[in-house]
Amino acid sequence: MRFFVAIALFASFTAVLAEQFTVIVGKDNGLTYDPPFVTAKNGDVVAFQFVSKNHTVTQSTFANPCQRMTTPTQGVDSGYMPVAAGATAFPQWSITINNASNPLWFYCAQQPHCTRGMVFAINPTADKTFDQFKVSPMFRLLGCLY
């Protein structure tokens, strides 16, 4: 019995330690996620609040920033979240981090938002930085190789 109580207390304690990050999508009518990246732990929640226009949070890969991830599995996608001008209630979409050691890459699927730099990352690394990820779609649009 004490064992089960200890597990219940531990589970409650770890839930309290989880952090929630709020990312504003389309702040100031821009093509932005604010902040542009977060560093999250297992159990943390990243909540996206859509405040203007019609945007998505669509999972991609570092190698293909403006394409929805399809392998090894289909990437997550908020779907389009339209917000009317002058709205006072804003849609939200959240994900819970299950593997903090695995960087996650996202973009807005509304054309041409991604190629204009509307990308987001969770846990970018020293080898694959957010800045590298952000410039990649813009260089590809221009046909540049690097």
C-alpha positions, 0 to 999 in steps of 0.5 A: 500500500505504501508503495502505491502511495509513493508512486502516486505522490511521485507522479503528482510531483513530476506533473507539478514540475512540468512547465508550459510554454506559450508561443504566440503565432502571428504576433503583430500580424507578422509571420512569426512564432514568438518565441521562435524556439523553446528548450523543453523537458519531458512532460513540458507542454508547448501551447500555441496561441493563434492571434492573427490571420490563418496559420498552422503549426506543422511538423517538418524536419531539419533537412526539409523545413517547409515540407510536412514530415512523413517518415518515420511517421506523419508529423503532427499538424495543428491544421489551419487556425483562422483568426478574424480581424478584431477577434478577442478569443484566440484558438490554441493547440498544444503538444506535450514533449515526450522525448526532449533529446529529440529536436522538433522542427515546425513551419507554417503551411500557409503559402508562402509563410515558411519561405518567408521564415515562419518556422519554429523549433523545440530543443534545437541543438548545437549541431542543428541550430535554429538559425540554420533551420530558419535560413534554410527555406529562404536559401532554397527558395532562391535556389542557393546551395550551401 
